[in-house]
Amino acid sequence: MNRKKIFELIEGGENLYVEFKQRFSSYEKIAKEMMAFANTRGGYLLIGVDDDKTIYGIESEKSDLELIEKTAREFIEPPVEYSTFVVPVKNKEILAVEIKESNIKPHRLQDYQQNLDLNTALVYVRINDKSVQASKEMIKLLQTQSSGVSLKNYSLGKNEKIVFEYLDKYETITVKTLCKIANISERRASRTLIKLVRANILLIHINDRGESYFTYAG
């Protein structure tokens, strides 16, 4: 990581792969950003840069590096892998944290007061320039992606045909919508849509509120 790369990241602004933080705020907030990158496509967390691209720099390299290490080790389960770079910019120092996309998804916020139950754990993913809480469907897909188990010999049934008929008219569908129009449980509707995503027939999307919706792939 060099100054040219840092300038390019700052000039590009916050996006799917880049998040700015003026300073290290709290373990939970930094953990949210780090896990979101690991659960999605990887990215860079730049500490010492404000949302408007103003460069403030960090106060203590040693302290901030220790805080990042503690965040990754104690506040994210499983811990994420990362690299850190301290780069001088305009007589200040920027701390760049590079997080690779993980192959052991989903990473979730560690809470020592609760069991690590994926049904209650906080899992974040990256959507555009924000880190948002993942829906149940997205968490399930992250699990299946990490398992490496492919979906073979998936036969289309009545519920799948209902999905296709609805999408032909309205372009998007949600779990609750399928539950209602097919008169099935929410769990079965969720499972049906997840299987269609795994079969590369549908794509899953998440809005800023962490709610899933589905569209045709391609």
C-alpha positions as CSV (number, residue, x, y, z in Angstrom):
1,M,0.0,0.0,0.0
2,N,1.5,3.3,-1.1
3,R,0.5,7.0,-1.2
4,K,-0.8,6.7,-4.8
5,K,-3.1,3.9,-3.9
6,I,-4.4,5.8,-0.8
7,F,-5.1,8.9,-2.9
8,E,-7.0,6.8,-5.4
9,L,-9.1,5.2,-2.7
10,I,-9.9,8.6,-1.1
11,E,-10.6,10.2,-4.4
12,G,-13.0,7.4,-5.3
13,G,-15.1,8.0,-2.2
14,E,-17.0,5.5,-0.2
15,N,-18.3,2.6,-2.2
16,L,-18.8,-1.2,-2.1
17,Y,-15.0,-1.6,-1.4
18,V,-14.1,1.5,0.6
19,E,-15.3,2.9,4.0
20,F,-13.9,6.0,5.7
21,K,-13.7,6.6,9.4
22,Q,-12.5,9.8,10.9
23,R,-11.3,8.0,14.0
24,F,-11.6,4.6,15.7
25,S,-15.0,5.0,17.3
26,S,-15.9,1.7,19.0
27,Y,-15.1,-1.9,18.7
28,E,-18.6,-2.8,17.6
29,K,-18.7,-0.2,14.8
30,I,-15.3,-1.1,13.4
31,A,-16.2,-4.8,13.7
32,K,-19.3,-4.2,11.7
33,E,-17.3,-2.7,8.8
34,M,-14.6,-5.3,8.9
35,M,-17.0,-8.3,8.9
36,A,-19.2,-6.6,6.1
37,F,-16.1,-6.6,3.8
38,A,-15.2,-10.1,4.7
39,N,-18.7,-11.4,4.1
40,T,-19.0,-9.6,0.8
41,R,-16.1,-9.0,-1.7
42,G,-13.4,-7.6,0.6
43,G,-12.4,-3.9,0.8
44,Y,-10.5,-1.2,2.6
45,L,-11.3,0.6,5.8
46,L,-9.5,4.0,6.0
47,I,-9.1,5.4,9.4
48,G,-8.2,9.1,9.6
49,V,-10.5,10.1,6.7
50,D,-13.9,11.7,7.1
51,D,-17.0,11.0,4.9
52,D,-16.3,14.2,2.9
53,K,-12.8,13.0,2.1
54,T,-11.2,15.4,4.6
55,I,-7.9,14.0,5.9
56,Y,-7.6,14.1,9.7
57,G,-5.0,11.4,10.2
58,I,-4.7,9.1,13.3
59,E,-3.4,10.2,16.7
60,S,-1.5,7.1,17.6
61,E,-0.3,4.4,15.2
62,K,0.5,1.9,18.0
63,S,-2.9,2.5,19.8
64,D,-5.0,2.2,16.6
65,L,-3.2,-0.9,15.4
66,E,-3.8,-2.5,18.8
67,L,-7.5,-1.6,18.7
68,I,-7.9,-3.1,15.2
69,E,-6.2,-6.3,16.3
70,K,-8.4,-6.6,19.4
71,T,-11.5,-5.9,17.2
72,A,-10.7,-8.7,14.7
73,R,-9.7,-11.2,17.4
74,E,-12.3,-10.6,20.1
75,F,-15.4,-9.0,18.5
76,I,-15.8,-11.0,15.3
77,E,-16.5,-14.7,15.1
78,P,-14.8,-16.3,13.4
79,P,-12.0,-13.7,13.4
80,V,-11.3,-12.0,10.0
81,E,-8.0,-11.9,8.3
82,Y,-6.7,-8.5,7.5
83,S,-3.6,-6.4,6.7
84,T,-2.7,-2.9,8.0
85,F,-0.8,-0.1,6.4
86,V,0.1,3.3,7.9
87,V,0.7,5.7,5.1
88,P,1.8,9.4,5.4
89,V,-0.5,11.8,3.6
90,K,-0.3,15.6,3.8
91,N,1.9,15.5,6.9
92,K,-0.6,13.1,8.6
93,E,-0.9,9.3,8.8
94,I,-3.7,7.3,7.4
95,L,-4.4,3.8,8.8
96,A,-5.5,1.5,5.9
97,V,-7.0,-1.8,6.9
98,E,-7.4,-4.3,4.0
99,I,-9.9,-7.1,4.5
100,K,-10.0,-9.9,2.0
101,E,-13.3,-11.7,1.0
102,S,-13.6,-14.6,3.4
103,N,-14.1,-18.3,2.5
104,I,-15.5,-19.1,6.0
105,K,-18.6,-17.0,5.9
106,P,-20.7,-15.7,7.7
107,H,-18.6,-13.7,10.1
108,R,-20.8,-12.3,12.9
109,L,-20.5,-9.9,15.8
110,Q,-19.2,-11.6,18.8
111,D,-21.3,-11.1,22.0
112,Y,-19.9,-12.8,25.1
113,Q,-23.3,-12.3,26.8
114,Q,-25.1,-14.7,24.3
115,N,-24.5,-17.9,22.5
116,L,-23.1,-17.7,19.0
117,D,-26.5,-18.6,17.4
118,L,-26.8,-17.5,13.8
119,N,-30.5,-17.0,14.4
120,T,-29.8,-14.1,16.8
121,A,-26.2,-13.1,15.9
122,L,-25.6,-9.8,14.1
123,V,-24.2,-10.4,10.6
124,Y,-23.3,-7.5,8.2
125,V,-22.7,-7.4,4.5
126,R,-21.7,-4.6,2.2
127,I,-24.4,-3.0,0.0
128,N,-23.2,-0.1,-2.2
129,D,-21.4,2.3,0.2
130,K,-23.0,1.0,3.4
131,S,-22.6,-2.0,5.8
132,V,-26.1,-3.3,6.5
133,Q,-27.4,-6.1,8.6
134,A,-27.9,-9.3,6.6
135,S,-31.3,-10.9,6.3
136,K,-32.0,-14.5,7.3
137,E,-31.9,-15.5,3.6
138,M,-28.6,-13.8,3.0
139,I,-27.1,-15.5,6.1
140,K,-28.2,-18.9,4.8
141,L,-26.7,-18.2,1.4
142,L,-23.4,-17.2,3.0
143,Q,-23.4,-20.5,4.9
144,T,-24.0,-22.5,1.7
145,Q,-21.3,-20.6,-0.2
146,S,-18.8,-21.4,2.4
147,S,-19.8,-25.1,2.6
148,G,-18.8,-25.6,-1.0
149,V,-21.8,-27.9,-1.5
150,S,-23.3,-27.4,-5.0
151,L,-27.0,-27.7,-5.8
152,K,-27.5,-30.6,-8.2
153,N,-30.6,-32.1,-9.7
154,Y,-32.9,-29.4,-8.5
155,S,-36.3,-30.0,-9.9
156,L,-38.8,-27.2,-10.3
157,G,-42.2,-27.6,-8.6
158,K,-45.4,-25.8,-8.0
159,N,-43.9,-23.1,-5.8
160,E,-41.1,-22.3,-8.2
161,K,-43.6,-21.9,-11.0
162,I,-45.6,-19.4,-8.8
163,V,-42.3,-17.5,-8.4
164,F,-41.7,-17.3,-12.1
165,E,-45.3,-16.2,-12.9
166,Y,-45.1,-13.5,-10.3
167,L,-41.7,-12.2,-11.5
168,D,-42.9,-12.1,-15.1
169,K,-45.4,-9.5,-14.0
170,Y,-43.7,-7.6,-11.2
171,E,-39.9,-8.1,-11.6
172,T,-39.2,-8.5,-7.8
173,I,-40.5,-10.9,-5.1
174,T,-40.0,-11.2,-1.4
175,V,-40.3,-14.1,1.1
176,K,-43.5,-12.5,2.5
177,T,-45.0,-12.1,-1.0
178,L,-44.3,-15.8,-1.9
179,C,-45.7,-16.9,1.5
180,K,-48.9,-15.1,0.7
181,I,-49.5,-15.9,-3.0
182,A,-48.5,-19.6,-2.6
183,N,-50.2,-20.1,0.8
184,I,-47.1,-21.6,2.3
185,S,-45.1,-21.0,5.5
186,E,-42.5,-18.3,5.6
187,R,-39.8,-20.9,6.2
188,R,-40.8,-22.8,3.1
189,A,-41.0,-19.6,1.0
190,S,-37.5,-18.6,2.2
191,R,-36.1,-22.1,1.4
192,T,-37.7,-22.0,-2.1
193,L,-36.1,-18.7,-3.0
194,I,-32.7,-19.6,-1.6
195,K,-32.6,-22.7,-3.7
196,L,-33.5,-20.7,-6.8
197,V,-30.6,-18.4,-6.0
198,R,-28.2,-21.4,-5.5
199,A,-29.4,-22.8,-8.8
200,N,-28.4,-19.4,-10.4
201,I,-32.0,-18.8,-11.5
202,L,-32.6,-15.8,-9.2
203,L,-30.4,-13.1,-7.6
204,I,-30.8,-11.9,-4.0
205,H,-30.6,-8.2,-3.2
206,I,-30.8,-6.3,0.1
207,N,-32.1,-2.8,0.7
208,D,-30.7,-0.3,3.2
209,R,-33.0,-1.8,5.9
210,G,-31.4,-5.2,5.5
211,E,-34.5,-6.7,3.8
212,S,-34.1,-9.2,1.0
213,Y,-35.8,-9.2,-2.3
214,F,-35.3,-11.4,-5.4
215,T,-35.1,-10.9,-9.2
216,Y,-34.3,-13.1,-12.2
217,A,-30.6,-13.7,-12.7
218,G,-29.3,-12.2,-16.0
